[in-house]
Amino acid sequence: MSHTLSRLGQHLTHLTSTSSRPAFYTKTASIFTMTASKGGITSWVLPGDKSGEFKRQVSSFRSFISKDPNSEFPAEKGRYHLYVSYACPWAHRTLIVRKLKGLEDIISMTSVHWHMGEKGWRFATSDENIPGENTTPDPLHPDFTHLRNLYFAANKDYSGRFTVPTLWDKKNNTIVSNESSEIIRMFYTEFDDIIAPEYRDVVLFPKDLQAQIEETNSWTYDDINNGVYKSGFATTQEAYEKNVTQLFKSLDRVEAHLASGPGPFYFGSNITEADVRLFTTIVRFDPVYVQHFKTNLRDIRSGYPNIHRWLRNLYWNHPAFHDTTQFEHIKKHYTKSHSQINPFGITPLGPVPDILPLDEEVPAVKAALKA
């Protein structure tokens, strides 16, 4: 693809307004599977790049589902199929919103296998018993073995990335979008005419908070969501130290925000997009990122009490977050797919548990509370 994020520290630019995409949609890269023009699917830093910097690229398919029945992709029950990986934080966003907005009977879903090899994400085979709802062979294309087959079906000359999430149009046999930040916003509003009435009142991007959410998205994405990758995939000490330092500065910023706000959610009494986008990184932080990506200045459970409280509230009290989090996929994907980081594919047993109960703390925190 020709478009890249020019510098790691650059804030994401805004998409220009078009008839099919509102102007406030941010140009957030949702790529989880990275390839390089002179490398393979698992080449996370471009070969020969002496900076050692991981540079994420933007998505290729950027069409938009609309309420308008005359649009190219009108909102219809049963027309669209969502391909995800439970391991991928960008795909996880779409699963959370799909459930929050009551779209499970409107948009069907398949998860790929947790392993990603040189051909990218593969589908589970019929003889595999992989955890996670709908972790199956491709139900729409029985002969497809890999996600890449969808991309070539949509465009036989496709030369970009094979990424999740992938939103597929069954009627036109093509990909609508592989950009998570835009898929979730389609889900917010465009199906409201055909979902159950109680889900129409779920507003994840309220008008009075849009400016604050967009500003938060900018640094949260660059420093935290993508920051863990820029730390973990760095191939020089300088690149690692620069990015891991900024990551923790921004986690400190989240901690201070949550400490000063009314809670229990990021912007008060209702779940918003800010909660969805931050959650998918934070829930992976202790189980994977601390050890695998060397983001080990602090962990969440002992170093960030307000983030930890916020995380557990979402996970334990809200099924859209709990039911879409699959720790086996998460831990095995990272540790067994990133051979340049973990060449023997050893998956650490800890931390135990993957996420603490609502009323439990690690011993160090218990001791501090008693002091």
Secondary structure, 3 states (H helix, E strand, C coil): CCCECCCCCCCCCECCCCCCCCCCCECCCCCCCCCCCCCCCCCCCCCCCCCCCCCCECCCCECCCECCCCCCCECCCCCEEEEECCCCHHHHHHHHHHHHCCCCCCCEEEECCCCEECCEEECCCCCCCCCCCCECCCCCCCCCCECHHHHHHHCCCCCCCCCCCEEEECCCCEEEECCHHHHHHHHHHCCCCCCCHHHHCCCCCCHHHHHHHHHHHHHHHHHHHCHHHHHHCCCCHHHHHHHHHHHHHHHHHHHHHHHHCCCCECCECCCCHHHHHHHHHHHHHHHHHHHHCCCCCCCHHHHCHHHHHHHHHHHHHCHHHHCCCCHHHHHHHHHHHCCCCCCCCCCCCCCCCCCCCCCCCCHHHHHHHHC
